[in-house]
Amino acid sequence: MPIKHAAAKAIRKSAKNRQFNTTVTREFKELIKQARKLIAAKKFDEAKQAVQKTAASLDKAARKKVIKKNAAARLKSRLMKGLNAIKK
């Protein structure tokens, strides 16, 4: 148990942040899975919408510092690369 008041507050705060981070992470990971599944099925129109939704979710996660901005950019780039491959 924490002795200082600030230590107790830090524990509460880290638990709250962890809950938020896991929620946001779970959301964009699920969206990435859906987008990749649509890309693999070569459904361009549906995949395009899924990739746009995923990109917005990744941008939000990067803005809230859940993931680093370069990690979000890398994931978005790979999704777009796959989407452009089925466009032809």
N, C-alpha and C positions, 0 to 999 in steps of 0.2 A: 504494500500500500504506500502511496506517496505521502510524504510528510508535509511538504510545502504546498500551499494553496496553488501556486503556479504550476507545480508538477501535476496536480490533479486536473487542472484546467487543460494542460497539454495533453493528457490522456484522453479527456473528453473530446478535444478538438481533433486529435489524430483519428479517433474512432469515427467521428462525423465525416472527416475528409476521406477516410478509407471507404466508407459506405458510398459516398458520392462518386469516387473514382471507380469503384467496381461497377456501379450502375452505368456510368458513361462508357466504360470499357466493354461491358457486356453488350451494350447497344450497338456500338460500331463494329464489334466483332461479328455479331449476328448479321448486320447489314453487309459486311464483306463476304460472308459465307453465301448469302442470297445472291449477291451480284456475281460472284464467281460461278455459282451454279447456273445462272442464266447465261453467262458468257460461254460456259462449257456446252450448254444446250443450243448455242448459236441463235438465241432469241434476241435480236438486236434492239428492237424498240423497248422491250421490257428491261433488258439489261442496261440500256442507256439511262432510263429513269432510276433504276436501282443504283447505278454508279453515281448519279447526281446526288441522290439522297445520302449515299455513303460518304461522298466528298464533303457534304455539308456537315455531317456528323463528325468526321475526322477534323474538319476545321474548328468546330466547336470544342472538341477535346483538346486540340492544340492551344486554342485560345485560353482555355481554363487550366492549362498546364498539366493535364492528365497524361498526355504524351508529348514528346518533343515535336517541334514544328517540322524538323527534317524527317522524322519518322512518318508523320502524317503526309508529307509531300511524297515520300517514297511509296507509301501504300496507294495513294491516289494515282501516282504515275504508273504503277504496275496494273492497276485496274483499267486505266485509260488505254494502256498498251494492249491489253487483252480485248478491250471493246473495239479498238481500231482494227485489230486483227480479224474480227468477225464482220466488220463493216463491208469488206470487199465482196 
